[in-house]
């Protein structure tokens, strides 16, 4: 049996950036320490893994309850093809188009980053008001074929979730 996934608890969000284009509010982030050896080994055995990113935008209203403006969940899925020795990464916010790469490092980068995700149109924000973006990432529980549930009972340990990270800003 594999040891508990102590490394997975160290997963965290870094490089969180909120910026804008002329029309949209954009969001960037990176997940650090999302691939401890146990997860890498399982991916290389052909079991797909999915990261979910939860992003929430709120208007801060001081003494009133904050108003939720948008809540987004995006997913990144990685699957290794051992015959072709390549990784396929799909990202929901990127049109679910598959990114096929040969390098695991490149696949991990695709899995661990969100870049230029449009959160909301700037026309929906009021100038001079305070807003808050909260984000977290989690490794979704695996869906294994039924016959593997008995063999891979340790997979229930393969589960991580970062803390919520908050960015306050005035538009």
N, C-alpha and C positions, 0 to 999 in steps of 0.2 A: 504494500500500500504506500502511496506517496505521502510525504509529510505535508502538514497544513501549509497553505499558501501565505506564508508570512510576508513575502515580497509584495503581494497584491494589495496589502493594506497601505503600502507606501505610494500608491498611485495618486497623482495630484494634477491639477490644472495649472499651466504656466502660460506665459506670453499672451495673456488675455488683453485684447485691444478692442476698443469700440471707436469707430471712426465713421466718416460718412463720405458719400459721393454727392453730387449735386442733387440727387433724387432720393437716396436710400441711406438708412443707418446700417452699417456693416459691422460684423463681428468676426473676430479671429481668436483661436485658442489652440493650445497644444496639451496633450495628456502625456505626463511623464511617468515612467515606471509602470507602464501598462502591460508589459510582456515579461513576467518572470519565467524562469525555465520551464515550469510545469505547463504554462499556457503555450509556450513555443512548441514544446514536445507534442502536446495534444493537437495543435494546428497542423504540425508536420505529419501527424497520423491521418489527416484528412477530415478532421472534425471542424466544421465552420465555426467561427466566433463572430459575435455581433456586439459592437459598442453602441450604446445609446447616449445621446447628448441631450440634456434637458435645458432649455434656455427660456427665461421668463423676463419680459419687459414690463415694468410698472411705472406709473406716474406716482411720484411721492407727494402725498397731500398733507403732510404735517400732522395735525390733530385728527384728521379723518383717516379712515382705512385707505390704504393705497389702492389705486385703480389699475387692474391688470389690462394692459394694452395688447399683449401678444404672448402666446406660449407656443414654443416650437419644440418638437422632438425630431431629431435627425438620427439616422443610424448609419453605421459603417460596418460592412461585413467582409470578412476575409475567408477565403477557401483555398487550400493548397491542392494542386493536382500533381500527385507524385509521379505519374507517367510522363507528363510534359515538364516536370520540375519547374512549375511556375505558380504564381500566386494571383488570384483574381480578387480585387477589392472593389466593392460597390459602395457608393455613398449616396444616400437618399437625396440630399440637397444638391447633388451634382447630376441630377437626372437619372440616377441609378445606372448610369452607363458603366460598364466594367472597365477597370484599369488592370491590365495584365502586365505583370512585371516578373522578372527572373530573380531579383534580389529580395531577400527577406527584409533587409534594412529599408529598402524602398517601400515595400509593402507596409512595414510598421509605420513609416512616415505618413503614408496615405491614410492609414487607420487612425493615427494619433492627432491629426491636424484638421482644423476647420479654418478655411481662409475665404474671406469675402462672402460670408453668409449674410444675405439681406434679412434684417430683422423686421423692419417696418419702413414704410414710405415716410420721408421727412414731412410730407404734407399732413401727416397724422399727429405730429408733435407740435407743441406750442413753444415758441421762443421764450427763453428766460425761465422755463419751468425745470424742476428737478426730476430726474428719472433714475431708475435703478434697473440694472440687468443682473440677474442671478443665473448661474450656470453650474452644472454638475455633469459628470460622466459616469456610466456604469457599464459593466460587462453583463450583457443579458444572459440569463440562464440558458444552458444548452438544451436543444431538443434533439435527443438521441433516438436512434431506432430502438424499438421496445426491447429487443434481445440484448442490447448493450447496457441497459439500465442495471442489470444484475452484475455484469462484469465491471462496469465503470461506476460503481456506487460512490467512489470518492469525488466524482465530478460535482456533487453538490457543494463541495468546498470551493469550486472554481467560480467565484462570485466576488466582484469588488464594486465598490461605489465610492467616488470621491466625495469630499465635503462640498457643500454649496460655496461657491465663490461669488462675491458681490462687487459690482462696480457702480458707484454713484456718479452721475454727471449732470450738468446743466446744458440744455440745448440752446 
